């Protein structure tokens, strides 16, 4: 069964179909990351040697910088959507470009972090903490890459929809923004849980 695209709000949900779909998808993502966070908590609480497993090897200044980069990317993502609501495609392009720049910046910083750990012989197989660290941050990095692919498409070839269906294109950017904010929110939980506590 094909669910039609609509721009009008559904009377039963108060949402258009794409927005309902992204909320359902994000609910499944909450369960995925929730399971990983639960595993992290259980491992941490059940292992008396957890404090000796290398959390001190994490680079808090780089992680703080990455947090600032992602929060900035959330702001620019919202501004790209607002620019479309104001019928300003040039500002949309600028803000979406900044979002993509921040996204790549996050990955570069994460690459620097990973490389430093590998250079010191710290791998997922080293201990439970590093297994959890690499699993959760690696999965988060894959979500960043997914967001880059979607936002890159809307920054490039997908932008031509603005000429024929501006409201539909604006809705698509809103949906991409909801996903992007979720990815940023996951990092807001990851940062203190892995780096600070």
C-alpha positions as CSV (number, residue, x, y, z in Angstrom):
1,X,0.0,0.0,0.0
2,X,1.4,3.4,-1.0
3,X,0.9,6.3,1.4
4,X,0.4,9.4,-0.6
5,X,2.4,12.5,-0.1
6,X,0.4,15.3,1.4
7,X,1.1,18.9,2.4
8,X,-2.1,19.3,4.4
9,X,-2.2,18.2,8.0
10,X,-4.0,14.9,8.6
11,X,-7.1,15.3,10.8
12,X,-6.2,12.1,12.8
13,X,-2.6,13.1,13.7
14,X,-2.3,16.8,13.0
15,X,0.8,16.0,10.9
16,X,1.5,15.5,7.3
17,X,2.5,12.0,6.3
18,X,6.2,12.6,6.0
19,X,6.4,14.2,9.5
20,X,4.5,11.3,11.0
21,X,6.9,8.9,9.2
22,X,10.0,10.6,10.6
23,X,8.6,10.6,14.1
24,X,8.0,6.9,13.8
25,X,11.5,6.3,12.5
26,X,13.0,8.4,15.3
27,X,11.1,6.4,17.8
28,X,12.9,3.3,16.5
29,X,16.2,5.2,16.7
30,X,15.5,6.1,20.3
31,X,15.1,2.3,21.0
32,X,18.4,1.5,19.3
33,X,20.4,4.1,21.2
34,X,18.4,3.4,24.3
35,X,19.5,-0.2,24.2
36,X,23.1,0.8,23.8
37,X,22.9,3.3,26.7
38,X,21.3,0.6,28.8
39,X,24.1,-1.8,28.0
40,X,26.6,0.9,28.9
41,X,25.0,1.6,32.2
42,X,24.8,-2.1,33.1
43,X,28.4,-2.8,32.1
44,X,29.6,0.3,34.1
45,X,27.7,-0.6,37.2
46,X,28.6,-4.2,37.2
47,X,32.3,-3.8,36.6
48,X,34.4,-2.6,39.7
49,X,37.4,-2.0,37.4
50,X,35.5,0.3,35.1
51,X,37.5,3.4,36.2
52,X,40.8,1.9,35.1
53,X,39.7,1.1,31.5
54,X,40.9,4.2,29.7
55,X,38.2,6.8,30.1
56,X,41.1,9.1,31.0
57,X,42.5,8.6,27.5
58,X,39.5,10.4,26.0
59,X,40.1,13.9,24.7
60,X,37.6,16.1,26.5
61,X,38.6,19.4,24.8
62,X,38.1,17.8,21.3
63,X,34.8,16.3,22.4
64,X,33.7,19.8,23.8
65,X,34.7,21.3,20.4
66,X,32.6,18.6,18.7
67,X,29.7,19.4,20.9
68,X,29.9,23.1,20.0
69,X,30.1,22.1,16.3
70,X,27.0,20.0,16.4
71,X,25.0,22.6,18.4
72,X,26.0,25.1,15.7
73,X,24.9,22.8,13.0
74,X,21.5,22.4,14.6
75,X,21.1,26.2,14.6
76,X,22.1,26.5,11.0
77,X,19.8,23.6,10.1
78,X,16.9,25.5,11.6
79,X,17.9,28.7,9.9
80,X,17.9,26.9,6.5
81,X,14.3,25.9,7.1
82,X,13.4,29.4,8.3
83,X,15.0,30.9,5.1
84,X,12.7,28.7,3.0
85,X,9.7,29.8,5.0
86,X,10.7,33.3,4.1
87,X,11.2,32.4,0.4
88,X,14.9,33.1,0.5
89,X,16.6,30.3,-1.4
90,X,20.0,32.0,-1.2
91,X,20.0,32.2,2.6
92,X,18.8,28.6,2.6
93,X,21.9,27.6,0.5
94,X,24.2,29.5,2.8
95,X,22.7,27.9,6.0
96,X,22.6,24.4,4.6
97,X,26.2,24.8,3.4
98,X,27.2,25.8,6.9
99,X,25.3,22.8,8.3
100,X,27.3,20.5,5.9
101,X,30.5,22.2,6.8
102,X,29.9,21.6,10.5
103,X,28.9,18.0,9.8
104,X,32.2,17.4,8.0
105,X,34.0,19.2,10.8
106,X,32.5,16.8,13.4
107,X,33.8,13.8,11.4
108,X,37.3,15.3,11.0
109,X,37.5,15.9,14.8
110,X,36.2,12.4,15.5
111,X,38.8,11.0,13.0
112,X,41.5,12.8,15.0
113,X,40.2,11.3,18.2
114,X,40.0,7.8,16.8
115,X,43.5,8.0,15.2
116,X,45.0,9.1,18.5
117,X,43.5,6.1,20.3
118,X,44.6,3.7,17.6
119,X,48.2,5.2,17.8
120,X,48.2,4.4,21.5
121,X,47.0,0.8,21.0
122,X,43.5,1.5,22.3
123,X,41.0,-0.6,20.3
124,X,37.4,-1.8,20.9
125,X,38.9,-5.2,21.9
126,X,41.1,-3.6,24.6
127,X,38.4,-3.5,27.3
128,X,34.6,-3.0,27.9
129,X,34.8,0.8,28.1
130,X,36.5,1.1,24.8
131,X,34.1,-1.4,23.2
132,X,31.2,0.6,24.3
133,X,32.9,3.9,23.4
134,X,33.7,2.8,19.8
135,X,30.3,1.1,19.3
136,X,28.2,4.1,20.3
137,X,30.3,6.8,18.9
138,X,30.9,4.8,15.7
139,X,27.1,4.3,15.3
140,X,26.6,8.0,15.9
141,X,29.2,8.8,13.3
142,X,27.3,6.6,10.8
143,X,24.2,8.7,11.5
144,X,26.2,11.8,10.9
145,X,27.2,10.4,7.5
146,X,23.6,9.6,6.7
147,X,22.6,13.2,7.5
148,X,25.4,14.5,5.3
149,X,24.1,12.4,2.4
150,X,20.5,13.6,2.8
151,X,21.5,17.3,3.4
152,X,24.0,17.2,0.6
153,X,21.3,16.0,-1.7
154,X,19.0,18.9,-0.7
155,X,21.9,21.3,-0.9
156,X,22.7,20.1,-4.5
157,X,20.4,18.3,-7.0
158,X,17.4,18.1,-4.7
159,X,17.2,21.9,-4.5
160,X,15.6,22.0,-8.0
161,X,12.3,21.0,-6.3
162,X,12.1,24.5,-4.9
163,X,11.3,25.8,-8.4
164,X,8.3,23.5,-8.9
165,X,7.1,22.6,-5.4
166,X,8.4,25.0,-2.8
167,X,6.1,23.9,0.0
168,X,7.0,20.2,-0.5
169,X,10.7,21.1,-0.6
170,X,10.3,23.2,2.6
171,X,8.6,20.2,4.3
172,X,11.5,17.9,3.3
173,X,14.0,20.3,4.9
174,X,11.9,20.2,8.0
175,X,12.0,16.4,8.1
176,X,15.7,16.4,7.5
177,X,16.0,18.9,10.3
178,X,14.1,16.7,12.7
179,X,16.5,13.8,11.9
180,X,19.5,16.1,12.3
181,X,18.3,17.4,15.7
182,X,17.9,13.9,16.9
183,X,21.5,13.1,15.9
184,X,22.7,16.2,17.7
185,X,20.6,15.3,20.8
186,X,22.1,11.8,20.9
187,X,25.6,13.4,21.1
188,X,24.4,15.7,23.9
189,X,23.7,12.5,25.9
190,X,26.9,10.8,24.7
191,X,29.3,13.6,25.6
192,X,28.7,13.7,29.3
193,X,28.0,9.9,29.7
194,X,31.3,8.8,28.0
195,X,33.6,11.8,28.5
196,X,32.6,13.4,31.8
197,X,31.0,10.9,34.2
